[in-house]
Amino acid sequence: MESVTNVMEYEILAKERLPKMIYDYYASGAEDQWTLQENRNAFSRILFRPRILVDVSNIDTTTSVLGFKISMPIMVAPTAMQKMAHPEGEYATARATSAAGTIMTLSSWGTSSVEEVASTGPGIRFFQLYVYKDRNVVMQLVKRAERAGFKAIALTVDTPRLGRREADIKNRFVLPPNLSLKNFEGLDLGKIDKTDDSGLASYVAGQVDRSLSWKDVKWLKTITHLPILLKGVLTAEDARLAVESGAAGIIVSNHGARQLDYAPATVMALEEVVKAVQGRLPVFLDGGIRRGTDVFKALALGASGVFIGRPVVFSLAVDGEAGVRKVLQMLHDEFELTMALSGCRSIKEISRSHITTPWDSPRVTPRL
């Protein structure tokens, strides 16, 4: 795929290749899809304040996440059912992410299991967790992730119910019959059956625990030694509660704009969360990242790194493992270039002074 020059082009190509039901599942957001658009549009309102005449002959994009050194602050978010995009699904994503020297997060609803992903070889991997009504299922899953060498749990906290995804309702979304949710296969929870609505919405209504609360974060800490990231925080109030609950980190996320429409773009919510935690734990951004410039803006607002979702499944659909490798390489190269053109030689040199946002107070220009 030599002709692909940026991440967005993979979505156009994926739309041509994928069945409508599958493309719509990956691409669509909730209700009016305002937040889906806003996740992208918000980045365009943040502008750079590049510094000049800095020696940028050497740029270091490496960073550390939960003590793990990675090649760049760009990681792979959990995206469900990747074998709908490509026969190798999560296997291909795991290999590509490992080759890029960064972190993959496996979805609970993967079409490959934690053991299968671990079998692809070495790599730093996190496991995204939905809390089912049957807590024995949760305990089994967490223990399996630990045994498979996963390094952290990303607990999704914004999905007591599934958002209204009208494309899935129209298409009567169902997991193709040759696939299953591999982590639940032996528990008779692996199939998403056809309904008059979205099959996934019916599955979630039947299985996911709506009573999930802060006390369950503390419970989860008693059943695992792995650090727990809370994925789906959008407010200062919840950020402070996350610190109190003993979370190891926060992922600012609106679930790819698939839950509550008219929630803010994640990059608009980011700084509020960063300020609330006061450096007591790392904050990451998920949602809307399509350029290396987006990554830089997130870091300038205080993020310790970003997670990408849709770019992974669309590149996977187009070119398998090679597509995911290319997406990660393109974002790395764009980010490195943005650092150089902004006058930053390392991650720690990226600061709030390198950007200006609509909510900044007007700058006073000094008289000469």
Backbone torsions as a table, in degrees:
resi	resn	phi	psi	omega
1	MET	NA	55.7	-176.9
2	GLU	-63.9	-24.6	-174.3
3	SER	-76.5	-14.1	-178.7
4	VAL	-76.9	122.9	-177.7
5	THR	-114.6	-9.4	175.1
6	ASN	-152.5	165.0	-173.0
7	VAL	-60.7	-39.1	-175.0
8	MET	-62.0	-29.1	-177.6
9	GLU	-64.8	-27.0	178.7
10	TYR	-65.0	-34.1	179.5
11	GLU	-65.8	-40.1	179.0
12	ILE	-61.7	-44.2	-179.8
13	LEU	-68.7	-38.3	-179.7
14	ALA	-64.8	-37.2	179.9
15	LYS	-61.3	-34.1	179.0
16	GLU	-71.6	-29.6	-171.7
17	ARG	-95.0	-32.5	-171.4
18	LEU	-87.8	147.5	169.6
19	PRO	-57.7	148.1	-174.6
20	LYS	-54.8	-44.1	-177.6
21	MET	-59.2	-39.9	-176.4
22	ILE	-76.4	-45.2	176.9
23	TYR	-58.7	-46.5	-178.6
24	ASP	-61.9	-38.3	178.7
25	TYR	-59.7	-46.4	-178.6
26	TYR	-71.2	-38.6	-167.6
27	ALA	-88.2	-27.2	-166.7
28	SER	-85.1	162.7	175.7
29	GLY	-118.2	-167.9	-177.8
30	ALA	-85.7	145.0	169.5
31	GLU	46.5	-114.5	-176.6
32	ASP	-76.8	-8.2	-179.7
33	GLN	62.3	26.9	176.9
34	TRP	-64.3	-46.8	-179.0
35	THR	-64.9	-33.0	177.5
36	LEU	-58.6	-45.8	177.9
37	GLN	-69.7	-39.5	-175.9
38	GLU	-66.9	-31.5	176.2
39	ASN	-55.3	-35.1	176.5
40	ARG	-85.5	-48.6	-172.2
41	ASN	-60.8	-34.2	-176.6
42	ALA	-59.9	-35.5	178.9
43	PHE	-61.4	-32.1	-176.3
44	SER	-71.4	-13.1	179.4
45	ARG	-92.9	-2.3	176.7
46	ILE	-102.1	121.2	-174.9
47	LEU	-111.6	157.7	-178.3
48	PHE	-87.1	152.8	167.8
49	ARG	-122.7	75.4	-172.7
50	PRO	-69.2	141.6	175.1
51	ARG	-98.4	143.3	-173.5
52	ILE	-114.0	170.5	177.5
53	LEU	54.2	43.7	171.8
54	VAL	-110.0	135.6	178.1
55	ASP	-69.8	104.3	-179.0
56	VAL	-112.3	33.7	178.8
57	SER	-69.4	-20.9	175.4
58	ASN	-129.0	121.2	179.6
59	ILE	-117.7	129.9	179.4
60	ASP	-113.2	111.7	-178.8
61	THR	-94.6	0.2	-175.8
62	THR	-70.2	153.8	177.0
63	THR	-153.3	-178.9	-179.7
64	SER	-128.4	134.0	178.1
65	VAL	-125.8	119.0	-177.7
66	LEU	51.4	34.2	178.0
67	GLY	89.6	-3.8	179.9
68	PHE	-100.0	125.4	179.9
69	LYS	-80.4	129.7	179.0
70	ILE	-128.9	163.8	-171.2
71	SER	-73.5	-20.9	-174.8
72	MET	-165.0	158.2	-179.1
73	PRO	-82.7	35.8	-178.3
74	ILE	-122.5	116.4	-176.0
75	MET	-123.6	168.4	-176.3
76	VAL	-97.9	124.1	-179.5
77	ALA	-78.1	160.1	175.2
78	PRO	-71.4	123.7	172.7
79	THR	-128.8	132.3	-170.8
80	ALA	-76.4	155.9	163.3
81	MET	52.5	54.4	-173.5
82	GLN	-72.4	-18.6	177.5
83	LYS	-71.8	-10.9	170.4
84	MET	-67.8	-28.0	-178.7
85	ALA	-84.8	-36.5	-174.2
86	HIS	-158.0	142.5	-177.2
87	PRO	-55.2	-29.1	-179.6
88	GLU	-87.2	-15.2	172.2
89	GLY	41.8	-125.7	-174.8
90	GLU	-63.3	-26.0	175.6
91	TYR	-58.4	-49.2	-178.1
92	ALA	-63.7	-42.5	179.7
93	THR	-63.4	-41.1	-179.7
94	ALA	-62.7	-45.0	-179.4
95	ARG	-65.5	-42.9	-178.4
96	ALA	-65.4	-41.3	-178.8
97	THR	-66.8	-41.8	177.6
98	SER	-62.5	-43.4	179.4
99	ALA	-62.1	-32.1	179.5
100	ALA	-79.6	-8.2	177.9
101	GLY	75.3	31.2	-180.0
102	THR	-132.3	-168.9	-168.8
103	ILE	-104.7	135.0	171.8
104	MET	-106.6	137.4	172.0
105	THR	-107.2	121.9	179.2
106	LEU	-89.6	131.9	177.6
107	SER	-73.5	143.0	168.2
108	SER	-50.2	-37.6	-176.6
109	TRP	-94.1	35.2	175.5
110	GLY	-70.1	153.5	172.5
111	THR	-92.0	10.2	167.9
112	SER	-132.0	146.1	-175.6
113	SER	-85.5	170.2	177.1
114	VAL	-59.7	-38.9	-179.8
115	GLU	-67.1	-39.9	179.7
116	GLU	-65.9	-41.9	178.4
117	VAL	-65.4	-40.7	177.5
118	ALA	-61.2	-31.4	-177.2
119	SER	-70.1	-11.9	-178.8
120	THR	-74.4	-10.5	179.5
121	GLY	122.6	-173.0	-175.9
122	PRO	-67.0	158.4	178.3
123	GLY	161.2	153.9	177.0
124	ILE	-90.1	121.1	-175.1
125	ARG	-133.1	138.6	173.3
126	PHE	-106.9	158.8	178.9
127	PHE	-119.9	122.4	177.6
128	GLN	-83.5	134.1	-173.6
129	LEU	-121.5	129.5	162.8
130	TYR	-100.3	139.0	179.4
131	VAL	-91.4	114.7	179.0
132	TYR	-82.8	159.8	178.2
133	LYS	-58.8	-36.9	178.5
134	ASP	-84.4	103.0	-175.4
135	ARG	-67.9	-20.7	174.6
136	ASN	-64.3	-34.8	175.6
137	VAL	-62.2	-44.3	179.7
138	VAL	-61.5	-47.0	-178.8
139	MET	-61.6	-42.7	178.1
140	GLN	-60.5	-45.8	-178.5
141	LEU	-60.9	-46.4	-178.2
142	VAL	-62.8	-43.5	179.6
143	LYS	-64.4	-38.5	177.7
144	ARG	-64.7	-41.3	177.8
145	ALA	-62.2	-42.1	177.2
146	GLU	-59.8	-49.8	-177.8
147	ARG	-62.2	-32.1	-179.3
148	ALA	-80.1	0.3	174.8
149	GLY	89.1	14.3	177.0
150	PHE	-70.0	148.6	-167.5
151	LYS	-105.6	-10.7	179.5
152	ALA	-162.0	159.8	174.6
153	ILE	-109.5	126.5	172.9
154	ALA	-102.4	101.6	-176.7
155	LEU	-85.1	117.3	177.5
156	THR	-77.5	122.6	-171.5
157	VAL	-116.2	7.5	-175.8
158	ASP	-113.8	20.4	-173.0
159	THR	-132.0	56.5	172.7
160	PRO	-66.0	-29.4	170.8
161	ARG	-138.0	157.9	-179.8
162	LEU	-80.8	137.9	175.8
163	GLY	-61.1	160.6	-178.3
164	ARG	-82.9	101.6	-177.9
165	ARG	-103.9	98.7	-167.3
166	GLU	-68.4	-27.9	177.0
167	ALA	-63.4	-40.5	179.8
168	ASP	-67.7	-33.9	177.9
169	ILE	-67.3	-48.2	179.3
170	LYS	-58.8	-42.8	-176.5
171	ASN	-82.4	-5.4	-172.7
172	ARG	48.4	58.3	-173.9
173	PHE	-52.9	135.1	176.3
174	VAL	-147.6	147.2	175.7
175	LEU	-68.7	127.7	179.9
176	PRO	-50.8	143.1	-170.6
177	PRO	-61.6	-22.5	179.6
178	ASN	-81.4	-2.8	-176.8
179	LEU	-118.0	158.9	174.0
180	SER	-147.0	164.2	172.8
181	LEU	-78.0	97.1	-165.3
182	LYS	-61.3	-31.4	-178.3
183	ASN	-68.1	-17.1	-176.1
184	PHE	-114.5	6.3	-171.5
185	GLU	-57.2	-47.2	-178.0
186	GLY	-75.1	-4.4	-176.8
187	LEU	-105.6	8.4	-176.4
188	ASP	59.2	31.0	178.0
189	LEU	-122.8	18.8	-169.8
190	GLY	-92.4	-7.7	-175.4
191	LYS	-107.2	142.6	171.4
192	ILE	-112.2	107.9	-170.5
193	ASP	-88.2	160.9	180.0
194	LYS	-72.0	137.4	176.6
195	THR	-136.7	-177.6	175.0
196	ASP	-80.1	-1.7	-176.2
197	ASP	-125.1	-153.7	170.7
198	SER	-77.6	125.0	178.0
199	GLY	-60.7	-34.6	179.9
200	LEU	-68.4	-41.8	179.3
201	ALA	-60.3	-40.7	178.3
202	SER	-65.7	-40.2	179.4
203	TYR	-62.5	-46.5	-179.4
204	VAL	-62.6	-43.6	-179.8
205	ALA	-59.0	-34.2	-177.9
206	GLY	-82.1	-27.2	-169.4
207	GLN	-114.6	-38.2	-171.4
208	VAL	-81.4	139.2	-173.1
209	ASP	-80.0	112.2	179.5
210	ARG	-74.3	-15.0	-176.6
211	SER	-86.5	3.1	-178.3
212	LEU	-51.2	129.6	-178.6
213	SER	-145.4	-177.6	-176.5
214	TRP	-58.9	-31.9	180.0
215	LYS	-63.5	-26.6	-179.6
216	ASP	-75.1	-26.1	173.5
217	VAL	-63.5	-43.1	178.8
218	LYS	-66.8	-38.0	176.2
219	TRP	-61.0	-44.0	-179.6
220	LEU	-59.6	-36.8	178.9
221	LYS	-64.0	-24.9	-179.3
222	THR	-80.8	-15.7	-176.9
223	ILE	-106.4	-1.3	179.1
224	THR	-145.8	149.7	174.0
225	HIS	-92.7	-4.8	-177.2
226	LEU	-74.7	145.4	174.1
227	PRO	-63.8	145.7	-176.7
228	ILE	-114.4	121.6	173.2
229	LEU	-98.5	137.5	176.8
230	LEU	-98.3	117.1	-175.5
231	LYS	-105.1	115.0	178.9
232	GLY	127.0	16.3	179.0
233	VAL	-84.9	134.3	-179.2
234	LEU	-131.6	-3.0	-174.9
235	THR	-131.5	157.0	176.3
236	ALA	-62.0	-40.2	-178.6
237	GLU	-57.9	-47.3	-179.5
238	ASP	-72.5	-29.4	176.6
239	ALA	-63.0	-42.2	179.0
240	ARG	-66.1	-38.6	177.2
241	LEU	-66.1	-33.6	177.5
242	ALA	-62.9	-41.6	177.0
243	VAL	-61.3	-47.1	-179.0
244	GLU	-62.7	-31.2	-176.9
245	SER	-77.3	-9.2	-179.9
246	GLY	88.5	16.9	176.6
247	ALA	-62.0	149.1	179.4
248	ALA	-89.0	-13.2	-179.5
249	GLY	-177.2	167.9	-179.4
250	ILE	-126.0	136.6	168.9
251	ILE	-109.7	110.0	176.5
252	VAL	-71.2	115.0	-172.0
253	SER	-152.1	143.9	169.1
254	ASN	-114.8	27.4	174.3
255	HIS	63.4	40.8	-178.9
256	GLY	61.3	28.5	179.9
257	ALA	63.2	29.3	-176.3
258	ARG	-105.1	1.0	-177.6
259	GLN	-108.8	-86.4	-177.4
260	LEU	-101.5	109.5	177.7
261	ASP	-69.0	150.4	-174.2
262	TYR	71.1	12.6	161.1
263	ALA	-71.8	154.6	-177.2
264	PRO	-69.0	155.8	167.7
265	ALA	-55.9	143.9	-176.0
266	THR	-62.0	-35.6	-178.5
267	VAL	-69.2	-23.1	176.4
268	MET	-77.8	-27.3	179.9
269	ALA	-87.7	-16.2	-169.5
270	LEU	-58.5	-50.9	-172.2
271	GLU	-65.2	-36.0	177.0
272	GLU	-58.9	-43.3	-179.9
273	VAL	-68.6	-44.6	179.5
274	VAL	-58.0	-45.4	-179.6
275	LYS	-64.6	-35.8	-176.7
276	ALA	-68.3	-35.3	-176.6
277	VAL	-82.2	-15.8	173.5
278	GLN	52.9	39.1	175.1
279	GLY	76.7	6.4	-176.4
280	ARG	-77.8	-19.8	173.2
281	LEU	-154.2	157.5	-178.3
282	PRO	-73.7	148.0	178.0
283	VAL	-119.4	132.1	179.8
284	PHE	-118.3	161.2	-178.7
285	LEU	-118.1	136.0	176.1
286	ASP	-131.3	128.6	175.3
287	GLY	123.2	117.3	170.8
288	GLY	87.0	-2.4	-177.8
289	ILE	-71.7	119.1	177.3
290	ARG	-133.2	-7.6	-177.7
291	ARG	-139.1	155.9	172.3
292	GLY	-61.3	-29.9	176.4
293	THR	-63.0	-35.8	178.0
294	ASP	-63.4	-40.8	179.9
295	VAL	-61.1	-46.4	-179.7
296	PHE	-60.4	-44.8	-179.4
297	LYS	-60.8	-41.7	179.1
298	ALA	-62.5	-43.1	179.8
299	LEU	-67.4	-36.6	178.3
300	ALA	-64.6	-28.1	177.5
301	LEU	-86.3	2.3	172.9
302	GLY	110.8	0.4	177.3
303	ALA	-69.2	146.3	174.9
304	SER	-89.2	-7.8	179.6
305	GLY	170.7	173.3	-179.3
306	VAL	-130.4	158.3	175.4
307	PHE	-119.3	139.0	178.2
308	ILE	-115.8	138.9	-177.3
309	GLY	-117.8	-74.1	-175.5
310	ARG	-57.2	-39.7	177.8
311	PRO	-55.9	-30.4	179.8
312	VAL	-70.6	-50.3	-176.2
313	VAL	-69.4	-33.3	179.6
314	PHE	-71.1	-41.1	177.8
315	SER	-68.9	-34.2	176.1
316	LEU	-61.8	-43.1	-179.6
317	ALA	-63.4	-34.6	-174.7
318	VAL	-83.3	-42.0	-170.5
319	ASP	-145.8	24.9	174.4
320	GLY	56.4	-143.2	-178.1
321	GLU	-57.0	-40.8	-179.6
322	ALA	-61.5	-35.4	178.6
323	GLY	-65.6	-44.9	179.9
324	VAL	-65.0	-41.5	176.7
325	ARG	-57.7	-43.2	-176.8
326	LYS	-66.8	-40.6	177.9
327	VAL	-59.4	-47.1	-179.3
328	LEU	-64.4	-38.3	178.7
329	GLN	-68.3	-43.0	179.7
330	MET	-61.8	-45.3	-179.9
331	LEU	-65.1	-39.7	176.4
332	HIS	-59.2	-49.1	-175.5
333	ASP	-66.0	-40.3	177.6
334	GLU	-64.6	-41.5	179.2
335	PHE	-63.8	-44.2	179.0
336	GLU	-61.4	-41.5	178.1
337	LEU	-64.9	-42.0	178.0
338	THR	-60.7	-42.2	176.3
339	MET	-57.6	-48.3	-177.7
340	ALA	-62.0	-45.1	-176.4
341	LEU	-74.8	-13.3	175.8
342	SER	-97.4	-5.7	179.7
343	GLY	82.2	32.5	179.8
344	CYS	-118.0	126.9	-178.1
345	ARG	-98.8	-15.4	179.4
346	SER	-147.7	166.3	-179.0
347	ILE	-58.9	-39.6	-175.3
348	LYS	-68.6	-17.0	177.5
349	GLU	-82.4	-12.1	178.2
350	ILE	-74.7	123.7	-175.7
351	SER	-135.1	169.5	179.2
352	ARG	-60.5	-26.0	-178.5
353	SER	-71.7	-9.3	-179.5
354	HIS	-86.0	-2.6	178.9
355	ILE	-136.4	162.7	170.7
356	THR	-131.7	140.7	-176.0
357	THR	-124.2	163.1	-179.5
358	PRO	-61.3	-22.9	-177.0
359	TRP	-94.3	3.0	175.7
360	ASP	-71.2	147.7	172.2
361	SER	-71.7	150.4	-177.8
362	PRO	-58.8	135.5	178.2
363	ARG	-79.1	138.9	176.5
364	VAL	-89.2	119.9	179.1
365	THR	-82.7	123.7	-178.6
366	PRO	-65.6	144.5	176.2
367	ARG	-76.7	141.4	178.5
368	LEU	-94.0	NA	NA
